[in-house]
């Protein structure tokens, strides 16, 4: 039987790719990857976030792509306290948290923010 091993990539539909790139590289430490005919993605670990520009999405695409509609849960290195301090140092507003939630592997502490 075939089963899923891990996430390879997700596609984010965005209004302003440069703003998105700044957030994910400067705040979350992801790497910008340019591939194909100038396509852009954000790489971290063994995964990446491919970027589609709203109104100019590539095929195939989501049935009704909408900027800002994806929720991502990303596991970070370090402690929650270190994450909160780093976000505060970078001027990033925390929407909610730290709070206890349930992730793919069980209980976890979460911090919610918006890109």
Secondary structure by P-SEA (a helix, b strand, c coil): ccccccccccccccccaaaaaaaaaaacbbbbbbcccbbbbbbcccbbbbbbcccccccccccccccccbbbbbbbcccaaaaaaaaaaaccccccccbbbbccccbbbbbbbcc
